[in-house]
Amino acid sequence: MPVEGSRLRVIEGRPVAAAAVLPPDPWRFQAGCVEGYLASWVARGFSPVTIENDTGVLERMLALLGCPAWEVTAEDVDRVVGGLAAMGLAASTRRGYVQAFKGFHRFLAARKAAEIEAGFGVRLECPVDEFNASRHVGDDSPSQLPPPSPERLDAFFGFMKDRIATARKYGPAARDYALFRTLYHAGLRADEASMLDHPDAHFGRGPFGKVHVRFGKAARTSGPRPRWVPMLDGLDLILRWFLQDVRPRFPESLVLFADESGGRLHRGTIRNRLRYLLDLEGGPPEGRFSPHGLRRACATHNYERGVDLVAIQQMLGHWTVGSTMRYVRPSETFIEDAYRRAVSATLASLEGDQDAD
């Protein structure tokens, strides 16, 4: 009996002129392709957290499509994207699903096209086109909402600080406080914070101390882009307290913000922790925000205080200032506030000149 992928050379002692080949099992073949695709990500230097997260998105997308990637049609992509929209997923999330599949399909075209055509008789053609590719950021995206105001964050962090004294477990409550203060004051992504280790806190570097973000988000197919982020607004005091009083209560490991087993917090866990804390606080629905909202708040509040845009860009690890500008959503009174500051500065200068005379 022919074996998958084997060639029959002899049948009942007689040589045969033509080779008999069975096509490989499509699902087993696709699983091997996914493993090869992930191995290429490791070779390119992507962080383990990024690989794990994007692997989950790709696997869910392939499961929703319900057929091998080389058999997917544009109509299949339409069906899946429409289903995700009906489930209430934001346009940016839907785009992530489509982009994950498109990247995998591009890998197949570059590495596996000949095998797929020989084994399955299919010539690869990407089913993602201008008609079913999700918008980059849609009007229903949370990034279109204003970030939490300084007053809102003062109230939230005040709630978290009070909770430390009353929580059943001091360690996790204090860790959450330090974690979300770090996300806000340093403008970190959740997965960047999850990859921080003890030695990444450099208290003697620069006038404020700095956090070494070794696994910054990749850009333009590069590997992780490390950066140094200053510990502004008292973040150095918070991290010193955390390392001296809180972190020793968790199992010993290099991880900075560890879970109760000493391992790294997944970015999904960080998002769920914030959702749980907001529920516990019991604030109004319009006062809710995500870990990414804290990052956007960092950009906006520093911009409103007069910090240079290029400095904010470097702090957040953006490739261009244009990306940073998309994060900045000044308050409704930003123009008036800037006007008052300018007038006050002018009057103070004039008064100084008169005193000098």
C-alpha positions, 0 to 999 in steps of 0.5 A: 500500500502506498505510504504518504509521500513515498514512491513505489519502485517495485510491485510484486517483484516487478519494477514500475515505470511511473512513481506513485505518490500520495499527497501529504495530510493537509492539516499535518503539513500546515502544522509543520508550516506553522512551526517553521513560521514561528522558528523564523520569528525566533531567528529574527529576534522577536521576544517570546511574549510577542511570539506567544501572543501572535501564535494564538491569534494565528491559530484562532484565525486558522481555526475560524477559516476551517480549511488549509491556508492555501485553500482559503478564498477571499470569501472565507476571509470576508466571512471570518472578519464579518463574524468577528465584527458581529462578536463586537471585536474592534476594527484594530483587533479584526485587523490583527487577525487578518494581518496574522493570516496574511503574514503566514500566507506570505511565509508559505508563498516564500518557503512552501509554494513549490511543495504546496503546488506539487502536493495539493495542486494549488498555486498560492494566491493571497485572499486578503485584498483591499476589500476585506483588509480591516481598517488600520484604526476604525472609528470604533477603536478604543484608541479614538477615545480620550485617554484617562485624565490626570484627575482620573488616574489620581483617583484610581491610583489613590484607590489602589494605594488604599487597597494595599492596606486592606487586601487579603494578600499584600504582595499582589496588591502592592505589585499591581500598584507598582506595575500600573504606575510603571505602565503610566509613568514610563509609557510601557506596553504591557508585554514590555513590562512583563519582560522586565527583570530586576537588573533592568531598573538602573537607579544611578543612570541619569538624573532620575534613574532609568528602566532598560526596556530590552524587549521593545516592540519590533518595527519594520520586520526588525527584532526587539528595539531596546530603549532607556526610559527615565523614571519620571514623576517619582517612579524611581521611589515607587520601584525602590519601594517595590524591590525592597519591600514587595518583590521579596514576598514572591518566589525568587526569580529574575522577573521584576513583576512576577506572578505568585509562582515567580513567573512572568505575567502574560499581557492578557493577565495584566489586562485582566488584572486592570479590568478586575481592579476597575470593577472593584473600584466601581467607577463609571463606565466612561472612566474605564481604560486599558493598559494601552490607555495608560500608555496613551495617557503618558504621551498626552499628559507629558505633551500637555505639560510641554515635553518635546514631542521627540522626547515623548517619541523616544520614551515610547519607542515609536519609529516616527513622531507621526506615530506619537502624534496619534497617541496624543489626545489633548484635553478640551481646554488644551488651547485655553490652558496653553493661552493662559500659560503664554499670557502669564509668562509674558506678563511675568517677563514684563514685570521683570523688565520693569523691576530691572528699570 
